[in-house]
């Protein structure tokens, strides 16, 4: 099976091909069609198996198609207003390094797609991150603590959120992020698609998957 056979739009297949990939990994073959169908997904995959692309590619596909439709509608109305894009996808990551890595993947795979992303994490100034959110982002990749800080300041509106991704969920639990994750869950729409990826399926991960 090739990426072109998974139902992904041409800009994504082009970006993947230019990155040197042609054959999807097992986790990608299983997860991409499920995500494209709008289903919730629990994926068990180690680092290095291509799990980031397993959720990034289908989410970019959905957002690109949505942006194309919105663009046609605006052109039809002659609407030139610059309304910031609402956040559609939220990816929670355990560390700054992982958040940056995921964000880079979205940017690389979405190089030819009409999608914007932003990354927020602690340990640095908030103002550039606030500006990025106010400018509008379809995708936000965030560490839980910094995201909560921004939410409490009214700088991260998730009312239009459609998809939540928890990456390396087992690592987030090991680092004590469960209370922060639950607080984030209270602030986002309950009707959404949820994707959870973990290297293991321990009882606490299974419980988290069942409660989100």
MARTI-907348 format. One record per residue (C-alpha): residue number from 1; residue in three letters; x, y negated, z. Coordinates in pm, 1 decimal, always signed. Example, Ala and Ser with C-alpha at 12.3 -4.5 7.8 and 13.67 -1.06 7.14 Angstrom:
BEGIN
SITE; num; residu; x; y; z
SITE; 1; ala; +1230.0; +450.0; +780.0
SITE; 2; ser; +1367.0; +106.0; +714.0
REM end
This chain:
BEGIN
SITE; num; residu; x; y; z
SITE; 1; unk; +0.0; +0.0; +0.0
SITE; 2; unk; +116.1; -353.2; -82.0
SITE; 3; unk; +23.6; -686.1; +77.4
SITE; 4; unk; -161.8; -773.8; -242.5
SITE; 5; unk; -396.8; -480.5; -173.4
SITE; 6; unk; -502.2; -601.2; +171.9
SITE; 7; unk; -738.6; -870.8; +46.9
SITE; 8; unk; -513.9; -1165.5; +132.9
SITE; 9; unk; -535.7; -1481.7; -77.5
SITE; 10; unk; -268.3; -1557.4; -336.4
SITE; 11; unk; -84.8; -1831.3; -138.0
SITE; 12; unk; -19.9; -1585.4; +145.8
SITE; 13; unk; +87.9; -1299.7; -79.1
SITE; 14; unk; +322.6; -1544.3; -251.1
SITE; 15; unk; +475.1; -1658.3; +79.9
SITE; 16; unk; +520.5; -1300.9; +202.5
SITE; 17; unk; +678.8; -1197.9; -127.1
SITE; 18; unk; +918.4; -1493.3; -121.2
SITE; 19; unk; +1012.8; -1395.0; +234.4
SITE; 20; unk; +1122.1; -1057.8; +96.5
SITE; 21; unk; +834.0; -837.7; +213.5
SITE; 22; unk; +621.8; -616.1; -8.8
SITE; 23; unk; +505.8; -319.2; +201.0
SITE; 24; unk; +305.5; -388.6; +519.0
SITE; 25; unk; +405.3; -207.8; +838.0
SITE; 26; unk; +161.8; +35.6; +1005.8
SITE; 27; unk; +33.1; -225.7; +1254.6
SITE; 28; unk; -20.2; -468.9; +965.4
SITE; 29; unk; -205.5; -209.4; +758.3
SITE; 30; unk; -437.7; -138.2; +1049.7
SITE; 31; unk; -488.0; -486.6; +1193.1
SITE; 32; unk; -511.4; -711.8; +886.2
SITE; 33; unk; -832.6; -559.2; +741.4
SITE; 34; unk; -995.7; -555.1; +1086.6
SITE; 35; unk; -912.9; -921.0; +1150.6
SITE; 36; unk; -1036.7; -1017.7; +804.1
SITE; 37; unk; -1367.1; -847.9; +889.0
SITE; 38; unk; -1399.2; -1064.7; +1200.2
SITE; 39; unk; -1361.0; -776.8; +1443.9
SITE; 40; unk; -1197.8; -793.7; +1785.9
SITE; 41; unk; -863.2; -613.0; +1785.5
SITE; 42; unk; -642.5; -455.7; +2051.7
SITE; 43; unk; -303.9; -377.8; +1900.1
SITE; 44; unk; -29.6; -174.6; +2066.6
SITE; 45; unk; +299.9; -264.4; +1903.5
SITE; 46; unk; +657.8; -323.4; +2006.3
SITE; 47; unk; +858.5; -630.4; +1909.8
SITE; 48; unk; +1003.9; -586.3; +1562.1
SITE; 49; unk; +705.7; -399.8; +1415.2
SITE; 50; unk; +565.4; -700.7; +1232.3
SITE; 51; unk; +285.2; -764.4; +1480.6
SITE; 52; unk; +300.9; -1143.1; +1440.7
SITE; 53; unk; +222.0; -1113.7; +1069.9
SITE; 54; unk; -51.0; -863.4; +1160.1
SITE; 55; unk; -256.5; -1146.9; +1307.3
SITE; 56; unk; -100.5; -1453.2; +1141.7
SITE; 57; unk; -169.2; -1348.0; +783.1
SITE; 58; unk; -542.7; -1270.5; +813.4
SITE; 59; unk; -602.8; -1578.5; +1029.2
SITE; 60; unk; -423.2; -1798.6; +776.8
SITE; 61; unk; -637.2; -1640.3; +504.9
SITE; 62; unk; -959.9; -1726.4; +686.4
SITE; 63; unk; -848.8; -2081.8; +760.9
SITE; 64; unk; -721.7; -2144.6; +408.1
SITE; 65; unk; -1050.3; -2026.6; +258.6
SITE; 66; unk; -1238.8; -2248.2; +502.7
SITE; 67; unk; -1021.8; -2549.3; +419.8
SITE; 68; unk; -1074.6; -2494.8; +47.8
SITE; 69; unk; -1452.8; -2488.4; +96.4
SITE; 70; unk; -1445.5; -2797.7; +317.5
SITE; 71; unk; -1229.5; -2980.6; +65.0
SITE; 72; unk; -1472.6; -2906.4; -215.9
SITE; 73; unk; -1763.0; -3028.1; -2.3
SITE; 74; unk; -1582.8; -3354.0; +82.4
SITE; 75; unk; -1495.1; -3417.5; -280.5
SITE; 76; unk; -1856.9; -3356.7; -371.7
SITE; 77; unk; -1968.1; -3619.5; -119.0
SITE; 78; unk; -1687.6; -3857.8; -205.0
SITE; 79; unk; -1593.7; -3848.4; +165.1
SITE; 80; unk; -1243.4; -3985.9; +219.3
SITE; 81; unk; -1259.7; -4012.5; +597.3
SITE; 82; unk; -969.4; -3868.8; +794.7
SITE; 83; unk; -1140.2; -3683.6; +1076.6
SITE; 84; unk; -891.4; -3474.0; +1279.3
SITE; 85; unk; -931.1; -3102.3; +1223.2
SITE; 86; unk; -1077.8; -2914.9; +1518.3
SITE; 87; unk; -871.0; -2630.2; +1662.9
SITE; 88; unk; -996.1; -2300.4; +1517.1
SITE; 89; unk; -728.3; -2057.8; +1637.7
SITE; 90; unk; -554.5; -2050.9; +1976.5
SITE; 91; unk; -253.9; -1824.0; +2030.9
SITE; 92; unk; -131.9; -1781.1; +2389.0
SITE; 93; unk; +233.2; -1682.8; +2436.6
SITE; 94; unk; +434.2; -1614.0; +2750.3
SITE; 95; unk; +742.3; -1827.2; +2681.1
SITE; 96; unk; +857.7; -2132.2; +2489.4
SITE; 97; unk; +1079.9; -1911.6; +2272.8
SITE; 98; unk; +793.8; -1681.3; +2174.6
SITE; 99; unk; +560.2; -1975.1; +2111.2
SITE; 100; unk; +815.9; -2135.9; +1878.6
SITE; 101; unk; +874.5; -1804.7; +1701.1
SITE; 102; unk; +501.8; -1754.0; +1641.1
SITE; 103; unk; +460.4; -2112.8; +1525.2
SITE; 104; unk; +749.6; -2070.8; +1280.8
SITE; 105; unk; +581.6; -1757.5; +1144.0
SITE; 106; unk; +255.2; -1943.8; +1086.1
SITE; 107; unk; +445.3; -2220.5; +906.8
SITE; 108; unk; +645.4; -1977.7; +692.4
SITE; 109; unk; +351.4; -1755.5; +595.4
SITE; 110; unk; +127.9; -2059.1; +547.1
SITE; 111; unk; +378.5; -2252.9; +335.9
SITE; 112; unk; +140.9; -2255.3; +36.7
SITE; 113; unk; -187.2; -2261.0; +231.8
SITE; 114; unk; -399.6; -2559.8; +333.2
SITE; 115; unk; -352.9; -2502.0; +707.3
SITE; 116; unk; -194.2; -2709.8; +984.9
SITE; 117; unk; -49.7; -2580.1; +1311.0
SITE; 118; unk; +92.4; -2720.3; +1634.2
SITE; 119; unk; +290.5; -2571.5; +1921.9
SITE; 120; unk; +275.1; -2680.0; +2288.3
SITE; 121; unk; +491.0; -2558.0; +2577.2
SITE; 122; unk; +631.1; -2679.3; +2905.9
SITE; 123; unk; +972.8; -2815.8; +2991.2
SITE; 124; unk; +957.1; -3102.3; +2741.8
SITE; 125; unk; +768.6; -3430.7; +2713.0
SITE; 126; unk; +396.2; -3412.9; +2647.2
SITE; 127; unk; +352.8; -3716.2; +2420.4
SITE; 128; unk; +473.5; -3556.8; +2093.6
SITE; 129; unk; +248.2; -3258.2; +2163.4
SITE; 130; unk; -48.1; -3484.8; +2239.7
SITE; 131; unk; +9.7; -3668.9; +1911.3
SITE; 132; unk; +24.1; -3340.6; +1720.9
SITE; 133; unk; -310.2; -3234.7; +1868.2
SITE; 134; unk; -471.0; -3572.1; +1800.5
SITE; 135; unk; -350.2; -3561.3; +1440.1
SITE; 136; unk; -545.0; -3238.0; +1402.8
SITE; 137; unk; -437.0; -2873.4; +1393.2
SITE; 138; unk; -620.9; -2564.3; +1273.9
SITE; 139; unk; -390.9; -2344.3; +1483.8
SITE; 140; unk; -244.1; -2415.1; +1826.4
SITE; 141; unk; +25.2; -2188.6; +1971.4
SITE; 142; unk; +65.5; -2252.4; +2343.9
SITE; 143; unk; +202.7; -2136.0; +2673.4
SITE; 144; unk; -82.9; -2114.8; +2927.5
SITE; 145; unk; +49.5; -2367.6; +3179.9
SITE; 146; unk; +113.5; -2650.2; +2934.2
SITE; 147; unk; -216.4; -2584.8; +2758.5
SITE; 148; unk; -405.1; -2619.7; +3087.3
SITE; 149; unk; -223.3; -2946.4; +3158.3
SITE; 150; unk; -332.3; -3081.0; +2820.1
SITE; 151; unk; -687.8; -2957.2; +2867.6
SITE; 152; unk; -712.2; -3127.8; +3205.9
SITE; 153; unk; -604.2; -3454.1; +3043.6
SITE; 154; unk; -866.8; -3416.1; +2773.3
SITE; 155; unk; -605.1; -3378.2; +2501.4
SITE; 156; unk; -685.0; -3023.7; +2386.8
SITE; 157; unk; -1045.1; -2986.4; +2274.3
SITE; 158; unk; -1129.2; -2622.1; +2207.4
SITE; 159; unk; -1505.2; -2663.1; +2153.7
SITE; 160; unk; -1476.3; -2545.2; +1792.9
SITE; 161; unk; -1248.2; -2250.3; +1867.3
SITE; 162; unk; -1321.2; -1939.6; +1662.4
SITE; 163; unk; -1031.9; -1704.3; +1744.1
SITE; 164; unk; -822.9; -1636.6; +2055.5
SITE; 165; unk; -497.4; -1439.8; +2029.7
SITE; 166; unk; -306.1; -1307.1; +2330.0
SITE; 167; unk; +41.1; -1202.0; +2217.5
SITE; 168; unk; +264.1; -983.7; +2437.0
SITE; 169; unk; -17.8; -964.1; +2689.8
SITE; 170; unk; +174.7; -720.8; +2909.2
SITE; 171; unk; +461.8; -967.0; +2940.1
SITE; 172; unk; +222.3; -1248.3; +3031.9
SITE; 173; unk; +77.4; -1036.2; +3311.5
SITE; 174; unk; +426.4; -941.6; +3432.3
SITE; 175; unk; +509.8; -1312.9; +3453.6
SITE; 176; unk; +201.4; -1387.4; +3663.3
SITE; 177; unk; -0.9; -1570.1; +3398.0
SITE; 178; unk; -330.2; -1386.8; +3456.1
SITE; 179; unk; -487.2; -1667.4; +3669.1
SITE; 180; unk; -388.1; -1925.7; +3406.6
SITE; 181; unk; -527.7; -1708.2; +3128.0
SITE; 182; unk; -857.8; -1678.4; +3313.0
SITE; 183; unk; -873.8; -2057.1; +3355.3
SITE; 184; unk; -815.6; -2100.3; +2982.5
SITE; 185; unk; -1092.6; -1848.6; +2911.2
SITE; 186; unk; -1333.6; -2058.9; +3116.1
SITE; 187; unk; -1264.2; -2359.6; +2892.0
SITE; 188; unk; -1311.6; -2202.2; +2549.2
SITE; 189; unk; -1625.0; -2074.6; +2370.2
SITE; 190; unk; -1741.1; -1728.9; +2471.5
SITE; 191; unk; -1856.1; -1654.1; +2117.5
SITE; 192; unk; -1527.4; -1596.5; +1938.6
SITE; 193; unk; -1305.4; -1332.9; +1782.1
SITE; 194; unk; -1041.7; -1203.1; +2024.3
SITE; 195; unk; -711.7; -1036.0; +1932.9
SITE; 196; unk; -485.2; -886.7; +2199.3
SITE; 197; unk; -139.7; -745.7; +2131.3
SITE; 198; unk; +72.0; -562.2; +2385.8
SITE; 199; unk; +369.0; -325.8; +2390.5
SITE; 200; unk; +188.9; -99.4; +2638.4
SITE; 201; unk; -167.4; -14.9; +2736.8
SITE; 202; unk; -141.8; -14.2; +3114.4
SITE; 203; unk; -463.5; -10.2; +3321.0
SITE; 204; unk; -443.7; -384.2; +3387.3
SITE; 205; unk; -403.6; -453.8; +3014.5
SITE; 206; unk; -704.8; -235.2; +2940.5
SITE; 207; unk; -903.0; -421.4; +3206.6
SITE; 208; unk; -801.8; -757.1; +3058.9
SITE; 209; unk; -898.9; -642.0; +2709.5
SITE; 210; unk; -1240.9; -535.7; +2836.6
SITE; 211; unk; -1309.0; -861.1; +3022.7
SITE; 212; unk; -1208.3; -1116.8; +2759.8
REM end
